[in-house]
Amino acid sequence: MFRDRHEAGLCLAAQLTGRFGARPLILALPRGGLPVAAPVAEALDADLDVLVVRKVGAPSNPEYAMGAVGEGGVVVIDRAVCSGLHVSEDEVRRATLQAQTEVARRVRAYRSGLSPLTLTDRDVVVVDDGLATGSTAAAAVNVARRMGARSITLAVPVGSREAVARLRGMVDDLVCLEQPEPFWAVGEHFEDFDQLDDAEVVRILAEHPRRVRLPKRDAMDRDVRIDVGGAYLPGHLAVPPNATGMVVFVHGTGSTRNSPRNLAVASMLRAAGLGTLLFDLVTEGESQRGLDPGIGVSADRVVAAANWLARQPETATLPMGYLGSSSGAAVALAAAAAAPHLVEAVVSRGGRPDLARGWLSGVQAPTLLIVGSLDQAVVDINRQAQQELRCPHLLEVVRGATHLFEEEGTLTQAAALARTWFLQHLGPQAGMGAQPRAS
């Protein structure tokens, strides 16, 4: 029995002293692992950071883990547990997406202003306040391996014998101070086991003298080729210095990444500190044959492009939004519904959301619909779409604009509306208590 997490960390530090030649990197599993990890890092004169993972809770008992997800897109699902609980694949998928959304939010909260975590060639010590099923720790170990850690030590004050035995083969070393039997819950082995909030996590990290602080992002501007499952789509990625978010442009049928209107809007967004990705939705061969892959396939390609961005060092931790125009707005909305954990905001400019009917009710990201007042048919279509959207949403009508916003000043107005929406929902404090606007 430990008095609190701090005392448990001091006890762990005594066991870990002398095990590492060079200064290790202590990675806490937030929230509960951080008060344990902080005294470990102090005692070992080690660098300290967090590794964000999230339990995938069972539908009947959210506290019971049937798996976990982590940074870098890692998903660990215990199929035996799912089968034993009679959890369907749809229930697993929904629970996983919910956990991935929370991981993305916490990464933004804990690393605001910092570059992505770098583990390459580091001796890593993963610290949590205890092991029950071990699913969360397993996800953390997989993330650390994927991110290039040289060695991984898992250190916890208390754990179940089953979890310790299962995880021992996954790591280079495992330190668990107590393995009581029977084991019901981690909190039973602490006199004080108060829950932490995000503000406390940020405070502990900020106060630690060896919090890993990598250089902020530099500007980048380059052509790219995006693998979307065997097909390669050309694009252009531009990220201003210290960008606060990324916007993926989704153009309509017949348009390309070189659309003058999209290029003009992208320039305004970058001036506001938002990165942009403009890419073609069709391959060169499809373009030459005049083929249109359709809403569903195009949405899959947008999701693939978003996942590609999430793997790039320059953009991995940046919250993401989609900006679709004309039929591309339907594609953006379908992509947002298909993978809600990837996107934090959607903007439709002169969009045809009716083409995404069947997907609209699944969109979770706050959505802005921008239409021209002189495009009455599309205004009506967007008003009808509002009846199907279940997410926070708003309809903005630009006076004197037709479908393409070709009238003087109207494209600038539409771009300014999009910029405000993205800054509101992709900024450093997005998701930390501010409520999105809704119509």
C-alpha positions as CSV (number, residue, x, y, z in Angstrom):
1,M,0.0,0.0,0.0
2,F,1.4,3.4,-1.0
3,R,0.4,6.7,0.6
4,D,0.1,8.5,-2.8
5,R,1.5,8.5,-6.3
6,H,4.5,10.7,-5.3
7,E,5.6,8.1,-2.6
8,A,5.2,5.4,-5.2
9,G,7.4,7.3,-7.6
10,L,10.1,7.7,-4.9
11,C,10.0,3.9,-4.3
12,L,10.3,3.2,-8.0
13,A,13.2,5.6,-8.4
14,A,15.2,3.7,-5.7
15,Q,14.7,0.5,-7.8
16,L,15.7,2.2,-11.1
17,T,18.8,4.0,-10.0
18,G,21.9,2.7,-11.6
19,R,20.2,0.8,-14.4
20,F,21.0,3.3,-17.2
21,G,24.3,4.5,-18.5
22,A,23.2,7.7,-20.2
23,R,20.3,9.9,-19.2
24,P,17.1,8.0,-20.0
25,L,13.8,9.5,-21.2
26,I,11.0,9.1,-18.6
27,L,7.6,8.8,-20.3
28,A,4.5,9.1,-18.1
29,L,1.1,7.7,-19.1
30,P,-1.2,10.7,-18.3
31,R,-2.9,11.4,-16.3
32,G,-2.2,9.1,-13.3
33,G,1.3,8.1,-14.3
34,L,2.8,11.6,-14.3
35,P,2.9,12.2,-10.5
36,V,4.7,8.8,-10.3
37,A,7.1,9.6,-13.1
38,A,8.1,13.1,-11.9
39,P,10.1,12.0,-8.8
40,V,11.6,9.2,-10.9
41,A,12.9,11.7,-13.4
42,E,14.2,13.9,-10.7
43,A,16.0,11.1,-8.9
44,L,17.6,9.9,-12.2
45,D,18.3,13.4,-13.5
46,A,16.3,12.3,-16.6
47,D,14.3,14.0,-19.2
48,L,10.5,13.8,-18.7
49,D,7.6,13.8,-21.1
50,V,4.2,12.1,-21.5
51,L,3.2,9.4,-23.9
52,V,-0.5,9.7,-24.7
53,V,-2.5,6.5,-24.8
54,R,-6.2,5.9,-24.1
55,K,-8.1,2.9,-22.8
56,V,-10.9,1.5,-25.1
57,G,-13.6,0.8,-22.6
58,A,-16.2,-2.0,-22.9
59,P,-19.7,-0.6,-23.7
60,S,-21.2,-2.3,-20.6
61,N,-18.4,-1.1,-18.3
62,P,-16.2,1.8,-19.7
63,E,-13.7,1.3,-16.9
64,Y,-13.0,-2.2,-18.1
65,A,-10.4,-2.1,-20.9
66,M,-10.9,-4.2,-24.0
67,G,-8.0,-2.5,-25.7
68,A,-6.2,0.9,-26.0
69,V,-5.1,3.4,-28.6
70,G,-2.1,5.7,-28.6
71,E,-0.1,8.3,-30.4
72,G,0.9,7.5,-34.0
73,G,-2.3,5.6,-34.8
74,V,-1.5,2.6,-32.6
75,V,-4.5,0.4,-31.8
76,V,-4.4,-2.6,-29.4
77,I,-7.6,-4.6,-29.1
78,D,-7.9,-7.7,-27.0
79,R,-10.2,-9.9,-29.2
80,A,-10.5,-12.5,-26.5
81,V,-12.0,-9.9,-24.1
82,C,-14.3,-8.6,-26.8
83,S,-15.5,-12.1,-27.6
84,G,-16.0,-12.9,-23.9
85,L,-18.1,-9.7,-23.4
86,H,-20.0,-10.3,-26.7
87,V,-19.0,-6.9,-28.0
88,S,-19.8,-6.4,-31.7
89,E,-17.3,-5.0,-34.3
90,D,-19.4,-1.9,-34.6
91,E,-19.2,-1.3,-30.9
92,V,-15.4,-1.9,-30.9
93,R,-15.1,0.6,-33.8
94,R,-17.2,3.3,-32.1
95,A,-15.3,2.9,-28.8
96,T,-12.0,3.0,-30.6
97,L,-12.9,6.2,-32.5
98,Q,-14.0,7.8,-29.3
99,A,-10.6,6.9,-27.7
100,Q,-8.7,8.2,-30.7
101,T,-10.5,11.5,-30.5
102,E,-9.5,11.9,-26.9
103,V,-5.9,11.0,-27.7
104,A,-5.7,13.7,-30.3
105,R,-7.2,16.3,-27.9
106,R,-4.7,15.4,-25.1
107,V,-1.7,15.6,-27.5
108,R,-2.7,19.1,-28.4
109,A,-3.3,20.1,-24.8
110,Y,-0.1,18.7,-23.4
111,R,2.3,19.6,-26.2
112,S,1.0,23.0,-27.2
113,G,3.9,24.9,-28.8
114,L,6.2,21.9,-28.8
115,S,7.3,19.7,-31.6
116,P,6.3,16.0,-31.8
117,L,8.0,13.7,-29.3
118,T,11.2,12.1,-30.5
119,L,12.3,8.7,-29.1
120,T,14.8,7.7,-31.7
121,D,17.8,5.9,-30.1
122,R,16.7,6.8,-26.6
123,D,16.5,4.5,-23.5
124,V,12.9,5.0,-22.5
125,V,11.2,4.3,-19.2
126,V,7.4,4.1,-19.5
127,V,5.8,4.9,-16.1
128,D,2.2,4.4,-15.0
129,D,0.6,4.3,-11.6
130,G,-0.3,0.6,-12.0
131,L,-1.3,-2.3,-14.2
132,A,-4.7,-3.8,-14.2
133,T,-5.3,-5.5,-17.6
134,G,-2.1,-3.9,-19.0
135,S,-3.8,-2.9,-22.3
136,T,-2.9,0.8,-21.9
137,A,0.7,-0.1,-21.1
138,A,0.8,-2.4,-24.1
139,A,-0.3,0.4,-26.4
140,A,2.4,2.7,-24.9
141,V,5.1,0.1,-25.5
142,N,4.0,-0.4,-29.1
143,V,4.0,3.4,-29.6
144,A,7.5,3.7,-28.1
145,R,8.8,0.8,-30.3
146,R,7.3,2.4,-33.4
147,M,8.8,5.8,-32.6
148,G,12.3,4.3,-32.5
149,A,13.2,3.8,-28.8
150,R,16.5,1.9,-28.3
151,S,15.3,0.2,-25.2
152,I,12.1,0.2,-23.2
153,T,11.7,-0.3,-19.4
154,L,8.2,-0.5,-18.0
155,A,8.0,0.7,-14.4
156,V,4.9,0.6,-12.1
157,P,4.4,0.5,-8.4
158,V,1.7,-2.1,-8.5
159,G,0.2,-4.6,-10.9
160,S,-1.7,-7.8,-11.4
161,R,0.4,-10.9,-11.9
162,E,-1.4,-11.7,-15.2
163,A,-0.6,-8.2,-16.6
164,V,3.0,-8.3,-15.5
165,A,3.5,-11.7,-17.0
166,R,2.0,-10.7,-20.3
167,L,3.9,-7.4,-20.6
168,R,7.3,-8.8,-19.5
169,G,7.9,-10.3,-22.9
170,M,7.2,-7.0,-24.6
171,V,9.8,-4.9,-23.0
172,D,13.6,-5.0,-22.3
173,D,13.0,-4.7,-18.6
174,L,10.0,-4.5,-16.2
175,V,9.9,-3.2,-12.7
176,C,6.8,-3.8,-10.6
177,L,7.2,-3.2,-6.9
178,E,4.1,-5.1,-5.7
179,Q,1.9,-7.9,-7.3
180,P,-0.8,-8.5,-4.7
181,E,-3.4,-11.3,-5.0
182,P,-6.2,-11.0,-5.5
183,F,-6.0,-7.8,-7.6
184,W,-9.1,-5.9,-8.3
185,A,-8.2,-2.3,-9.1
186,V,-5.1,-0.1,-9.1
187,G,-6.7,2.5,-6.8
188,E,-7.1,0.0,-4.0
189,H,-3.4,0.1,-3.3
190,F,-3.1,3.8,-2.7
191,E,-4.4,5.7,0.4
192,D,-4.8,8.8,-1.7
193,F,-5.8,8.1,-5.4
194,D,-7.3,11.4,-6.4
195,Q,-8.0,11.9,-10.1
196,L,-5.9,14.5,-12.0
197,D,-7.2,16.9,-14.7
198,D,-5.4,18.2,-17.8
199,A,-4.5,21.5,-16.0
200,E,-2.6,19.5,-13.4
201,V,-0.7,17.5,-16.0
202,V,0.3,20.7,-17.8
203,R,1.4,22.2,-14.5
204,I,3.6,19.3,-13.6
205,L,5.2,19.2,-17.0
206,A,5.9,22.9,-17.0
207,E,7.5,22.8,-13.6
208,H,9.8,19.9,-14.3
209,P,13.4,21.2,-15.1
210,R,14.0,18.5,-17.7
211,R,10.7,18.6,-19.7
212,V,11.6,17.8,-23.2
213,R,11.4,21.0,-25.2
214,L,12.3,20.5,-28.8
215,P,12.7,23.4,-31.3
216,K,9.5,24.7,-32.7
217,R,8.5,23.9,-36.3
218,D,10.2,25.7,-39.2
219,A,8.3,26.8,-42.3
220,M,8.1,24.2,-45.1
221,D,6.8,24.4,-48.6
222,R,7.1,21.4,-50.9
223,D,5.4,19.1,-53.5
224,V,4.4,15.7,-52.1
225,R,3.1,12.4,-53.3
226,I,0.6,10.7,-51.1
227,D,0.1,7.0,-50.9
228,V,-3.6,6.2,-50.6
229,G,-3.4,2.4,-50.7
230,G,-1.3,1.7,-53.8
231,A,-2.4,4.8,-55.7
232,Y,-0.2,8.0,-55.5
233,L,-1.8,11.4,-55.5
234,P,0.2,14.6,-56.2
235,G,-0.1,17.4,-53.8
236,H,1.5,20.5,-52.2
237,L,2.2,20.8,-48.5
238,A,2.9,24.2,-47.0
239,V,3.3,24.8,-43.2
240,P,4.1,28.3,-41.8
241,P,6.5,28.6,-38.9
242,N,4.9,27.4,-35.6
243,A,1.6,26.5,-37.3
244,T,-1.3,25.9,-35.0
245,G,-3.3,23.6,-37.3
246,M,-3.6,22.0,-40.7
247,V,-6.3,22.4,-43.3
248,V,-6.8,19.7,-46.0
249,F,-8.4,21.1,-49.2
250,V,-10.9,18.9,-50.9
251,H,-11.8,20.3,-54.4
252,G,-14.8,19.5,-56.5
253,T,-15.2,17.4,-59.6
254,G,-13.1,18.8,-62.5
255,S,-10.9,20.9,-60.3
256,T,-7.3,20.2,-59.1
257,R,-4.8,21.2,-56.5
258,N,-3.9,24.2,-58.7
259,S,-7.3,25.8,-58.5
260,P,-6.8,29.6,-58.4
261,R,-9.6,30.0,-55.9
262,N,-8.2,27.3,-53.5
263,L,-4.7,28.7,-53.9
264,A,-6.0,32.2,-52.9
265,V,-7.9,30.8,-49.8
266,A,-4.9,28.7,-48.8
267,S,-2.6,31.8,-48.9
268,M,-5.0,33.6,-46.4
269,L,-5.0,30.6,-44.1
270,R,-1.3,30.3,-44.0
271,A,-1.0,34.0,-43.2
272,A,-3.1,33.2,-40.2
273,G,-0.7,30.4,-39.0
274,L,-2.5,27.4,-40.5
275,G,-0.8,24.8,-42.7
276,T,-2.4,23.7,-45.9
277,L,-2.4,20.5,-48.0
278,L,-3.8,20.8,-51.5
279,F,-3.9,17.5,-53.4
280,D,-5.6,15.8,-56.4
281,L,-8.3,13.3,-55.7
282,V,-7.6,11.3,-58.8
283,T,-4.5,9.7,-60.2
284,E,-2.9,10.8,-63.4
285,G,-4.3,7.7,-65.1
286,E,-7.8,8.3,-63.9
287,S,-7.6,12.0,-65.0
288,Q,-6.5,11.0,-68.5
289,R,-9.4,8.6,-68.8
290,G,-11.9,11.1,-67.3
291,L,-12.8,8.8,-64.4
292,D,-14.5,10.0,-61.2
293,P,-13.9,7.7,-58.3
294,G,-17.1,8.9,-56.6
295,I,-17.9,10.3,-53.1
296,G,-17.1,7.1,-51.1
297,V,-13.7,6.3,-52.7
298,S,-12.7,10.0,-52.7
299,A,-13.6,10.2,-49.0
300,D,-11.4,7.2,-48.3
301,R,-8.6,9.0,-50.1
302,V,-9.1,12.1,-47.9
303,V,-8.9,9.9,-44.8
304,A,-5.7,8.3,-46.2
305,A,-4.2,11.8,-46.8
306,A,-5.1,12.8,-43.3
307,N,-3.4,9.7,-41.9
308,W,-0.4,10.5,-44.0
309,L,-0.2,14.0,-42.5
310,A,-0.5,12.5,-39.0
311,R,2.7,10.5,-39.8
312,Q,4.8,13.4,-41.0
313,P,7.1,14.8,-38.3
314,E,6.2,18.4,-39.2
315,T,2.5,17.9,-38.9
316,A,2.0,14.9,-36.6
317,T,0.6,16.9,-33.6
318,L,-1.3,19.6,-35.5
319,P,-5.1,19.5,-35.2
320,M,-6.7,19.0,-38.6
321,G,-9.6,20.5,-40.6
322,Y,-11.2,19.9,-44.0
323,L,-12.2,22.6,-46.4
324,G,-14.4,21.3,-49.3
325,S,-15.8,23.2,-52.2
326,S,-18.7,22.3,-54.5
327,S,-18.9,18.4,-54.7
328,G,-15.7,18.3,-52.7
329,A,-17.6,19.5,-49.7
330,A,-19.6,16.2,-49.8
331,V,-16.4,14.3,-49.9
332,A,-15.0,16.3,-46.9
333,L,-18.2,15.6,-44.9
334,A,-18.1,11.9,-45.8
335,A,-14.5,11.7,-44.8
336,A,-15.2,13.5,-41.5
337,A,-18.0,10.9,-40.7
338,A,-15.8,8.0,-41.7
339,A,-12.9,8.9,-39.4
340,P,-14.1,11.5,-36.9
341,H,-10.9,11.1,-34.7
342,L,-8.8,12.7,-37.5
343,V,-10.7,16.0,-38.0
344,E,-11.6,18.8,-35.6
345,A,-13.5,21.2,-38.0
346,V,-15.0,21.2,-41.4
347,V,-15.8,24.1,-43.8
348,S,-18.0,23.7,-46.9
349,R,-17.7,26.6,-49.4
350,G,-20.4,26.6,-52.1
351,G,-20.8,23.0,-51.1
352,R,-23.2,20.2,-52.2
353,P,-23.8,18.4,-48.9
354,D,-26.8,16.7,-50.4
355,L,-24.3,14.4,-52.2
356,A,-23.1,13.2,-48.8
357,R,-26.6,12.2,-47.6
358,G,-26.2,9.1,-45.5
359,W,-22.9,10.4,-44.0
360,L,-24.2,13.7,-42.7
361,S,-25.6,12.4,-39.4
362,G,-22.2,10.8,-38.6
363,V,-20.2,14.0,-38.8
364,Q,-19.0,15.0,-35.4
365,A,-16.6,17.9,-36.1
366,P,-18.1,21.5,-35.9
367,T,-19.1,22.4,-39.5
368,L,-19.4,25.7,-41.2
369,L,-21.5,25.9,-44.4
370,I,-20.7,29.0,-46.6
371,V,-23.0,29.8,-49.5
372,G,-23.5,32.7,-51.9
373,S,-26.8,34.6,-51.6
374,L,-27.3,34.5,-55.4
375,D,-26.9,30.7,-55.5
376,Q,-30.4,30.1,-54.2
377,A,-30.6,26.4,-55.2
378,V,-27.4,25.7,-53.2
379,V,-28.7,27.8,-50.3
380,D,-31.8,25.6,-50.1
381,I,-29.6,22.4,-50.3
382,N,-27.5,23.6,-47.4
383,R,-30.5,24.5,-45.3
384,Q,-31.9,21.0,-45.8
385,A,-28.5,19.5,-44.9
386,Q,-28.7,21.4,-41.6
387,Q,-31.6,19.2,-40.7
388,E,-29.5,16.1,-41.0
389,L,-26.3,17.3,-39.3
390,R,-26.0,16.3,-35.6
391,C,-22.7,18.2,-35.0
392,P,-22.4,21.9,-34.0
393,H,-22.9,23.8,-37.3
394,L,-23.5,27.2,-38.7
395,L,-24.7,28.5,-42.1
396,E,-23.1,31.7,-43.4
397,V,-24.5,33.5,-46.5
398,V,-22.2,35.8,-48.4
399,R,-24.2,38.6,-50.0
400,G,-23.9,39.1,-53.7
401,A,-22.0,35.9,-54.3
402,T,-22.8,33.2,-56.8
403,H,-21.7,29.5,-56.7
404,L,-18.0,30.1,-57.4
405,F,-17.6,33.4,-55.4
406,E,-16.3,35.1,-58.5
407,E,-17.8,38.5,-57.7
408,E,-15.4,41.1,-56.4
409,G,-14.5,40.6,-52.7
410,T,-16.8,37.6,-52.2
411,L,-14.1,35.0,-52.2
412,T,-12.1,37.0,-49.6
413,Q,-15.2,37.2,-47.4
414,A,-15.7,33.4,-47.7
415,A,-12.0,32.8,-46.9
416,A,-12.2,35.1,-43.9
417,L,-15.2,33.1,-42.6
418,A,-13.3,29.8,-43.1
419,R,-10.2,31.3,-41.4
420,T,-12.2,32.4,-38.3
421,W,-13.8,29.0,-38.0
422,F,-10.6,27.0,-38.3
423,L,-8.8,29.3,-35.8
424,Q,-11.6,28.9,-33.4
425,H,-11.6,25.1,-33.6
426,L,-7.9,24.3,-34.4
427,G,-6.3,26.8,-32.0
428,P,-4.3,25.7,-28.9
429,Q,-7.2,25.8,-26.6
430,A,-9.7,24.1,-28.9
431,G,-11.5,21.3,-27.1
432,M,-10.4,22.5,-23.6
433,G,-13.8,23.9,-22.6
434,A,-14.8,26.4,-25.2
435,Q,-18.1,25.5,-26.9
436,P,-18.3,25.6,-30.7
437,R,-20.9,27.9,-32.3
438,A,-24.0,26.2,-33.5
439,S,-26.9,27.4,-35.6
